[in-house]
């Protein structure tokens, strides 16, 4: 199969019944997904011999496909099995990003909606080290998260991510590493790359799901682990002021799991004990799950 551009790290992709090495060319200029953005994906992680919540990520990519009007062709067990087969192609030294995807090859009425019968699937695995758990800085973005009435926020859809991307680029232009993104009403939703938590007087709080952002798998897992350990955890509407006055802030997401936030606007923060405990609990739980 023809390569597109060189892959930035070791990469293997399963598509059309076979594994291919590198950044394989699987879209053309007539592909609906390339033209109009009808693609969904999910992201799981392999690290240190484990792939936590892999089954949930596989289930979510199928749910995302249905939400975008696509027809998933793989079941959860097939995606999980392929993943473990593909992971054997790596040297086991570097964390691997696990990305199952669906996309539309053709369009329907006047080319605009996807033709669900043309749905294609691939599973892309590539080496991607996690960021350091030392923390990162955030600033309030001028860009907002869309609502379900304006975008498919009930799916992990590729078309949602340019908005996150411009939020991050704008934040970096002002000297920050990431963006704090609000919903259309001005409530805190998430960062440009992850869900977000604050700690106030040992109480752990995170924005309540309101249809503008995905309630992440790692987010849910972290809440469960902290709650089981004895922390009070609450989902509620949160303002920027709540975060500015927090004792701790940390993020959760598939890419690097649990990471402290060490600066918000002009206020510096130290990585706190709750964030550290959340990360420790996650790692302990992840290594208690069975490897493939």
PEJOZI-V434971 format. One record per pair of residues at least 24 apart in sequence whose C-alpha atoms are under 10 Angstrom apart, sorted by the first residue. I is the first residue (numbers start at 1). GAP is how many residues later the second one is. If there is no record, write none. Layout:
I	GAP
I	GAP
This chain:
1	24
1	25
2	24
7	119
8	118
8	119
8	120
9	117
9	118
9	119
10	79
10	80
10	81
10	84
10	86
10	115
10	116
10	117
10	118
11	75
11	78
11	79
11	85
11	86
11	113
11	114
11	115
11	116
11	117
12	74
12	75
12	77
12	78
12	111
12	112
12	113
12	114
12	115
13	73
13	85
13	86
13	87
13	109
13	110
13	111
13	112
13	113
14	68
14	69
14	72
14	86
14	107
14	108
14	109
14	110
14	111
15	105
15	106
15	107
15	108
15	109
16	104
16	105
16	106
17	104
17	105
18	104
19	63
19	66
19	67
19	70
19	103
19	104
19	105
20	104
21	68
21	103
21	104
21	105
22	102
22	103
22	104
23	101
23	103
24	100
26	94
26	96
27	76
27	77
27	78
28	77
30	75
30	76
30	77
31	72
31	73
31	74
31	75
31	76
31	87
32	71
32	72
32	73
32	74
32	75
32	76
32	79
32	80
32	81
32	82
32	83
32	86
32	87
33	69
33	70
33	71
33	72
33	73
33	74
33	81
33	86
33	125
33	126
34	69
34	70
34	71
35	70
35	71
35	72
35	76
35	77
36	68
36	71
36	75
36	76
36	77
36	78
36	123
37	66
37	67
37	77
37	120
37	121
37	122
37	123
38	27
38	30
38	31
38	32
38	64
38	65
38	66
38	67
38	68
38	69
38	74
38	75
38	76
38	77
38	81
38	119
38	120
38	121
39	25
39	26
39	29
39	31
39	62
39	63
39	64
39	65
39	66
39	75
39	80
39	81
39	82
39	116
39	117
39	118
39	119
39	120
40	24
40	25
40	26
40	27
40	28
40	30
40	59
40	60
40	61
40	62
40	63
40	64
40	81
40	115
40	116
40	117
40	118
40	119
40	120
41	24
41	57
41	58
41	59
41	60
41	61
41	62
41	80
41	81
41	82
41	83
41	114
41	115
41	116
41	117
42	55
42	56
42	57
42	58
42	59
42	60
42	81
42	113
42	114
42	115
42	116
42	212
43	54
43	55
43	56
43	57
43	58
43	81
43	82
43	113
43	174
43	210
43	211
43	212
44	39
44	52
44	53
44	54
44	55
44	56
44	81
44	173
44	174
44	209
44	210
44	211
45	50
45	51
45	52
45	53
45	54
45	80
45	81
45	82
45	83
45	85
45	209
45	210
45	211
45	212
46	37
46	38
46	41
46	46
46	48
46	49
46	50
46	51
46	52
46	79
46	80
46	81
46	82
46	245
47	45
47	46
47	47
47	48
47	49
47	50
47	81
47	82
47	83
47	239
47	240
48	44
48	45
48	46
48	47
48	48
48	235
48	238
48	239
48	243
49	38
49	43
49	44
49	46
49	237
49	238
49	241
49	242
49	243
50	45
50	233
50	236
50	237
50	238
50	239
50	240
50	241
50	242
51	29
51	32
51	33
51	44
51	45
51	46
51	47
51	235
51	236
51	238
51	239
51	240
51	241
52	165
52	166
52	169
52	202
52	230
52	231
52	233
52	234
52	235
52	236
52	237
52	238
52	239
53	164
53	165
53	168
53	201
53	233
53	236
54	25
54	26
54	29
54	44
54	163
55	24
55	25
55	26
56	24
56	161
57	41
57	42
57	43
57	159
57	160
57	197
58	25
58	40
58	41
58	42
58	43
60	40
60	95
60	96
60	157
61	38
61	39
61	40
61	41
61	94
61	95
61	96
62	38
62	39
62	40
62	93
63	91
63	92
63	93
64	37
64	38
64	88
64	89
64	90
64	91
64	92
64	93
65	36
65	37
65	38
65	39
65	51
65	54
65	90
65	91
65	92
66	36
66	50
66	89
67	85
67	86
67	87
67	88
67	89
67	90
68	34
68	35
68	36
68	45
68	46
68	48
68	84
68	85
68	86
68	87
68	88
68	89
69	34
69	35
69	44
69	45
69	46
69	47
69	50
70	32
70	33
70	34
70	43
70	44
70	45
70	46
70	47
70	48
70	49
70	50
71	31
71	32
71	33
71	44
71	45
71	46
71	47
71	48
71	49
71	50
72	29
72	30
72	31
72	44
72	45
72	47
72	48
72	49
73	29
73	46
73	47
73	48
74	26
74	28
74	46
74	47
74	48
79	43
79	44
80	212
81	211
82	41
83	40
83	41
83	42
83	209
84	207
84	208
85	207
86	37
86	38
86	39
86	40
87	38
87	39
87	205
89	36
90	35
90	36
90	37
91	36
92	35
93	34
93	36
94	32
94	33
94	34
94	35
94	36
95	31
95	32
95	33
95	34
95	35
95	160
95	161
96	28
96	29
96	30
96	31
96	32
96	33
96	34
96	159
97	27
97	28
97	29
97	30
97	31
97	32
97	33
97	157
97	158
98	25
98	26
98	27
98	28
98	29
98	30
98	156
98	157
99	24
99	25
99	26
99	27
100	24
100	25
101	55
101	56
101	57
102	55
103	54
103	55
128	127
128	128
129	126
129	127
130	124
130	125
130	126
130	127
131	124
131	125
131	126
131	128
132	124
132	127
132	128
133	123
133	124
133	125
133	126
133	127
133	128
133	138
133	143
133	146
134	125
134	126
134	127
134	128
134	136
134	137
135	42
135	114
135	115
135	116
135	123
135	124
135	125
135	126
135	127
135	128
135	134
135	135
135	136
136	40
136	41
136	42
136	114
136	115
136	123
136	124
136	125
136	126
136	127
136	128
136	133
136	135
137	34
137	35
137	38
137	39
137	40
137	41
137	42
137	43
137	123
137	124
137	125
137	126
137	127
137	128
137	129
137	130
137	131
137	132
138	30
138	33
138	34
138	37
138	38
138	39
138	40
138	41
138	42
138	43
138	53
138	54
138	123
138	124
138	125
138	126
138	127
138	128
138	129
139	28
139	29
139	31
139	32
139	33
139	35
139	36
139	37
139	38
139	39
139	40
139	41
139	42
139	52
139	101
139	124
139	125
139	126
139	127
140	27
140	31
140	36
140	38
140	39
140	40
140	41
140	42
140	48
140	51
140	100
140	124
140	125
141	25
141	26
141	27
141	28
141	29
141	30
141	37
141	38
141	39
141	40
141	41
141	50
141	51
142	24
142	25
142	28
142	29
142	37
142	38
142	39
142	40
143	24
143	25
143	27
143	36
143	37
143	38
143	39
143	40
143	41
144	36
144	37
144	38
144	39
144	40
144	41
144	42
144	43
144	44
144	45
144	68
145	36
145	37
145	38
145	39
145	40
145	41
145	43
145	44
145	45
145	47
145	66
145	67
145	68
146	36
146	37
146	38
146	65
146	66
146	67
147	36
147	37
147	63
147	64
147	65
147	66
148	62
148	63
148	64
148	65
149	62
149	63
150	62
151	61
152	59
152	60
152	61
153	58
153	59
153	60
153	61
154	57
154	58
154	59
154	60
154	61
155	58
155	59
156	57
156	58
160	53
161	31
161	32
163	29
164	26
164	27
164	28
164	29
165	27
165	28
166	26
167	24
167	25
167	26
168	24
168	25
175	90
176	87
176	88
176	89
177	86
178	83
178	86
179	85
180	60
180	63
180	84
180	85
181	32
181	59
182	30
182	31
182	56
182	57
182	58
183	27
183	28
183	29
183	30
184	28
186	52
186	53
186	54
187	50
187	51
187	52
187	53
187	54
188	49
188	50
188	51
188	52
188	53
188	54
188	55
189	24
189	25
189	26
189	48
189	49
189	50
189	51
190	24
190	25
190	61
190	62
191	60
191	61
191	62
193	58
193	59
193	60
193	61
193	62
194	24
194	25
194	56
194	57
194	58
194	59
194	60
194	61
194	62
194	63
194	64
194	65
195	24
195	25
195	55
195	56
195	57
195	58
195	59
195	63
196	47
196	53
196	54
196	55
196	56
196	57
196	62
196	63
196	64
196	65
197	26
197	36
197	37
197	38
197	41
197	46
197	49
197	51
197	52
197	53
197	54
197	55
197	63
197	64
197	78
198	40
198	44
198	45
198	46
198	47
198	48
198	49
198	50
198	51
198	52
198	53
198	62
198	63
198	76
198	77
199	33
199	34
199	43
199	44
199	46
199	47
199	48
199	49
199	50
199	51
199	73
199	74
199	75
199	76
200	42
200	43
200	45
200	46
200	47
200	48
200	49
201	45
201	46
201	47
202	29
202	30
202	31
202	45
202	46
202	71
202	72
203	28
203	29
203	30
203	31
203	44
203	71
204	27
204	28
204	29
204	30
204	31
204	44
204	45
204	70
204	71
205	27
205	28
205	29
205	30
205	31
205	32
205	33
205	37
205	38
205	41
205	44
206	27
206	28
206	29
206	30
206	31
206	32
206	43
206	44
206	45
207	27
207	28
207	29
207	30
207	31
207	32
208	26
208	27
208	28
208	29
208	30
209	26
209	27
209	28
210	26
210	27
216	36
216	37
216	38
217	35
217	36
217	37
218	33
218	34
218	35
218	36
218	37
218	38
218	39
218	40
218	64
219	32
219	33
219	34
219	35
219	38
219	39
220	32
221	31
221	57
221	60
221	61
221	64
222	30
222	31
222	35
222	36
222	56
222	57
222	59
222	60
222	63
223	29
223	55
224	58
225	52
225	53
225	54
225	56
225	57
225	60
226	48
226	49
226	51
226	52
226	53
226	55
226	56
229	48
229	49
229	52
231	43
240	24
247	24
247	25
247	27
248	24
248	25
248	26
248	27
249	25
249	26
250	24
250	25
250	26
250	28
250	29
251	24
252	26
252	27
257	25
257	26
258	24
258	25
